[in-house]
Amino acid sequence: MLSRTLVFTAFLLAASLPSLTWAKKCHSGDSTGSRCTLPLQELRPTQFAVGSVAVDCKAAKISAKSKKKLKKYLSAPTRQVPAVVGPDGSFYITDHHHLSTALHRAKSSDWGDDEKVLHVLIKANYSGKDVSWSDFWSEMQKQYLTYNHDNKGTPHMNFALLPITVGGLLNDPYRTLSRWVRESCGYVKRGKEQCDNIRTDHPHDAPYFMEFYWGEFFREHLPLQVSKQEVCKSIPYSSTCLSDEISQLKGHYDKAMKLAASPKAKKFLEDQGLDPWSYGYNPSGKHVPLRWDGPKKACDATDPE
């Protein structure tokens, strides 16, 4: 009986170790591979936009969680946020911008901003090194750890214009459309359970920002109707200028699915210098239909996130 008790106690201690290793707060001197936690407001984005409709879907799910379930949700390995420490000691996230923005927008009577803490994996550290900002961003681009297109698809943006926090990210509706196509397996992202039964002759990795590249492809072929007000030339995807965003995107959904499986998609990715297979190209045409649910019936009911 005693031995069983000891074994059980040892098991509980072992099970608790992962959470203990995540307990410490991140510091600018942390080495590559370190795991730590940071308040949401201390994380800086490396992209200019998110798909607001998709973010609001995720925010609604987060808002419905209890304080205990939120902590468990954010500590899941799949929600570990990769980050690079910049020359100034700030933490620049290279993935999970939609999760982070959804957490920023989420509200609950059971918890507040103090619970908005993310688990971080340090991918690289340039703090305290003789690295200029120019060299830093050049290396980030070379490693595909940033996406410097604005929410209208304008490339080669000045990195100095990146928002300080995820709260400043603008809406790119094509990123939402890209997510819908991804969730339907129009292109295949590794780790998506609903796409496990869809195979091609090529491996499919999950590179950062892949959804944005697909969004740019859809932007080329599926224009949205925007108000002709003068202000909409600079902010076309604001609620003022794109009042029927969800219905327009849903109207493009079937066409986007067909485009994703077409040779045009393969050529587009190749023209960007990208390997189509690594970026999920799925010419089979097999997919999983979305089941609309959530706020404004714009969310995928099968999405566990």
Secondary structure, DSSP 8 states (H G I E B T S, - for coil): -HHHHHHHHHHHHHHHHHHHHT-SB--TT--TT-EEEEEGGGEE-SBSEE-HHHHHHHHHHHHTS-HHHHHHHHTSGGG-EEEEE-TTS-EEE-S-HHHHHHHHH---SS--GGG-EEEEEEEEE-TTSS--HHHHHHHHHHTT--B---TT---S--GGGS-SSGGG-EE-HHHHHHHHHHHTTSB--TT-GGGTT---SS-----TTHHHHHHHHHHHH--------GGGGT-TTSTTT-TTHHHHHHHHHHHHHHHHTSHHHHHHHHHTT--TTTTTB-TT-------EESGGG-EETT---
